[in-house]
Structures are given as C-alpha cells and as structure tokens.
Amino acid sequence: MKQEYKDLLSRDFNVGSFPLASKIFDLGREAEIIAKLAQGKIDEEGKSAQIHCSNVLDWMNAIAESAQKALDLHLQENTN
C-alpha cells in the first residue's frame, strides 16, 4: 500500500468513514504480505514452488492493487 497506517490516522475523515478506510487498508496489507511470502517461496525453492506459488502471488498482487484503488477513492470522497 502506498499509504501507511499513520497516514490514515492523520487524515480528517468525515464522520463514520474511518472504519472502512482501515479495513480496506488491512485487506491490502494482508494481500501484500501473502504475496511476499509466495515470492519468498519461489525464490527459495525454485521451479517446484513457482508452479504452486505464482498464481497466489498474482492473485494477492491484484487484490492489493484493487484495495489501493478502493482506498484512494474512499479517501478522496471521505476526507477533508
């Protein structure tokens, strides 16, 4: 995620919109963590892990990217 959690805390959110921003951020960070674990397995174990982990890596990166887009939109519409 291009933001850090402290960036969310420093924003002036409209009433009630912080919890959704926090959940979107958490979703993106969790996807990034899983993607890094999958990439680590690929780097560590080579071809055999690549067969099993490459799809997971792609899926998690796609989820993280979607979460970032959702968070950007939410921040744009719900912060001052």
Residue pairs with C-beta under 8 A, 6 or more apart in sequence:
1 25
1 28
1 29
1 32
1 64
1 67
1 68
1 71
2 68
3 25
3 71
5 22
5 25
8 18
8 21
8 22
8 25
11 21
11 75
11 79
12 79
12 80
13 21
13 78
13 79
14 78
14 79
14 80
17 74
17 78
17 79
20 74
20 78
21 71
21 74
21 75
21 78
24 67
24 70
24 71
24 74
25 67
25 71
27 63
27 67
28 63
28 64
28 67
28 68
28 71
29 64
31 60
31 61
31 63
31 64
31 67
32 60
32 61
32 64
34 56
34 60
35 56
35 57
35 60
35 61
35 64
38 53
38 54
38 56
38 57
38 60
39 53
39 57
41 49
41 52
41 53
42 49
42 50
42 53
42 54
42 57
